[in-house]
Amino acid sequence: MTNKYTYFIANWKMFGNLKTLNSLNNVITFVKKFKKNKIKLIYCPPSTLLSPLNNKLKSTSIDLGAQNCHQGDSYGANTGQINSHMIKAVGAKYVILGHSENRELGENDSLINLKIKNSIKSGLKIIFCIGESLNQKRKKQTKKVLSNQISQGLKKIRNKKNIIIAYEPIWAIGSGLIPKGTEIFEIIKFIKKKVRGSKVLYGGSVNIKNINTLKKIHNVDGFLIGGASQNSKKFIDIIKKTFN
Ligand code: PEP
C-alpha cells in the first residue's frame, strides 16, 4: 500500500433496513480503537438509510456515501431518482458511479460522465467503478476496455483529485473469484499511469480468505467490498487482517 490511508468502502447494494444499522455499533467501536490514521472507512447504504446512517456516524471518523444518483444538475420530475445535491444535503460525502450493476441496467459512459461532472459540482467525491467482463478478459481486451471507460467517463474533467477509481472486474463481483495478484498489480499500474495521482481500489469478492493475497499488492489503495461488508464481523476481520 503506497498510501497514507487504506480505503475500505462498504457497498451494501439493495440490502439493509433500520434494524441492520444496529450491527454497525461493532464497527464504530472497532474504528475508534483502531489505527485511525491508517484507514478511511466509507459506508454506502441504500438511499433509504442515508439519513439514519448519517445520524449514527456523526462524531465518528466513518464517512457516508450513496450508491448512485440521477445525472441532472437540478430538481425535477424524475420519479424514483435522487440528485447529487440531495445526497450532499443528507450528509454524504461520496457517491459510487459507474458500477457494473448499473451499467448492466443501461448506464453508458456518457451518462456516467454527466453524473460524475454534476456530482463533483455538488461537492461530492466520486467512487468511479470500471471493469471488464469475462469475455473481454478472455479476448485480452481488459486494458482497452478500461482505457475507454476512463477516457469517456472522465471526459472534460480536468481536476480529478476528488475521484477515486475502483477497479472491479465484472466477473469477480459476487463470484468468489479474483484475478491473480500480478494481474491486479499490472492493471492498477496501468490505471494510475492513465489517471496520474489517482487513488485506485480493488473490488470484487474481497473476503477474509483472499485479503492476505490482496493486501500484498503494493499499489492498491484499498478495497470496495460488497457482500462481505454486509456482515460487520466479516468486515472488521478483513480490516484487521489487512494490517496483520
Ligand atoms: C461490488 O459490488 O462493488 C462488490 C465489490 O461486490 P462483492 O464484494 O460482493 O463482489
Boltz pocket constraint, residues with backbone or C-beta under 6 A from the ligand:
constraints:
  - pocket:
      binder: B
      contacts: [[A, 11], [A, 168], [A, 172], [A, 173], [A, 174], [A, 175], [A, 203], [A, 204], [A, 205], [A, 206], [A, 224], [A, 225], [A, 226], [A, 227], [A, 228]]
      max_distance: 6.0
